Amino acid sequence: MADLIKVEVAYATPEKQLILEVEVNSGATVFEAAEASGITDHFPDIELSSVPMGIFGKKVAKPKTEVIQAGQRVELYRPLLIDPKQARANRAAKKAKEE
């Protein structure tokens, strides 16, 4: 029998934020932890096979092969609504216009 480890899986929308604690087998991947959490029951729009994932804010390139460690938090990322560079440029233009 494999050892179980506890990890968290997190996802957020502007309306709802959720962190689920889940136990997975030692050696489980980031993807397997997300799958085991049942996060898609709470957010049915998530497509686990294509959503970007990370651990504590650092994007994981290959969630299906990256092994998760006990105590880590898997984060599922939403697509950006606007490019951060464009958002900064918009704020700067607005501020310049106000002055």
C-alpha positions in Angstrom: 0.0 0.0 0.0 1.4 3.4 -1.0 1.9 6.1 1.6 -0.7 8.9 1.4 0.3 12.6 1.4 -1.9 15.7 2.0 -1.9 18.5 -0.6 -4.2 21.3 -1.5 -5.8 22.2 -4.8 -6.8 25.8 -5.3 -8.9 27.7 -7.9 -10.5 31.1 -7.9 -12.9 33.2 -10.0 -13.8 36.8 -9.2 -17.0 35.4 -7.6 -15.7 32.3 -5.8 -12.4 31.1 -4.3 -11.8 27.5 -3.1 -9.0 25.5 -1.6 -9.6 21.8 -1.2 -7.4 19.5 0.9 -6.9 16.1 -0.7 -4.9 12.9 0.1 -3.1 11.3 -2.8 -0.6 8.5 -3.1 3.1 9.5 -2.6 4.5 9.9 -6.1 1.2 11.3 -7.5 1.5 14.0 -10.1 0.2 17.6 -10.0 -2.5 16.6 -12.5 -3.5 13.5 -10.5 -3.9 15.7 -7.3 -6.1 18.1 -9.2 -8.2 15.3 -10.5 -8.5 13.6 -7.1 -9.6 16.9 -5.5 -12.9 16.9 -7.3 -12.4 20.6 -8.1 -14.4 20.2 -11.3 -17.5 19.4 -9.2 -17.3 23.0 -7.9 -16.2 24.6 -11.1 -17.6 22.6 -14.0 -16.1 24.9 -16.6 -12.6 23.8 -15.8 -11.0 21.5 -18.4 -8.3 19.8 -16.4 -6.4 18.4 -19.4 -5.8 22.0 -20.7 -5.8 24.3 -17.7 -2.4 25.7 -16.7 -1.3 24.5 -13.3 1.4 25.6 -10.8 2.7 24.9 -7.3 2.7 27.9 -5.0 2.7 30.4 -7.8 5.3 28.8 -10.0 3.8 27.4 -13.3 4.4 23.7 -13.8 5.3 22.9 -17.5 4.2 19.3 -17.4 1.5 18.7 -14.7 1.0 15.1 -15.9 4.6 14.2 -15.0 5.6 16.6 -12.3 5.4 14.8 -8.9 3.8 16.7 -6.0 5.2 16.7 -2.5 3.4 16.6 0.8 2.1 20.0 1.9 2.3 21.6 -1.5 -0.6 23.6 -3.1 -1.6 22.9 -6.7 -3.0 26.1 -8.3 -5.2 26.1 -11.4 -4.9 29.2 -13.4 -7.6 31.1 -15.4 -6.8 32.8 -18.7 -5.9 36.5 -18.3 -8.6 38.9 -19.4 -6.0 41.5 -20.5 -2.3 41.3 -21.1 -0.5 42.8 -18.0 1.6 45.1 -20.2 -1.5 46.4 -21.8 -3.2 47.0 -18.4 -0.1 49.0 -17.2 -0.1 51.0 -20.4 -3.9 51.7 -20.0 -3.4 52.9 -16.4 -0.5 55.1 -17.4 -2.5 56.7 -20.3 -5.4 57.3 -18.0 -3.2 58.9 -15.3 -1.5 61.1 -17.9 -4.9 62.2 -19.2 -6.1 63.1 -15.7 -3.0 65.3 -15.1 
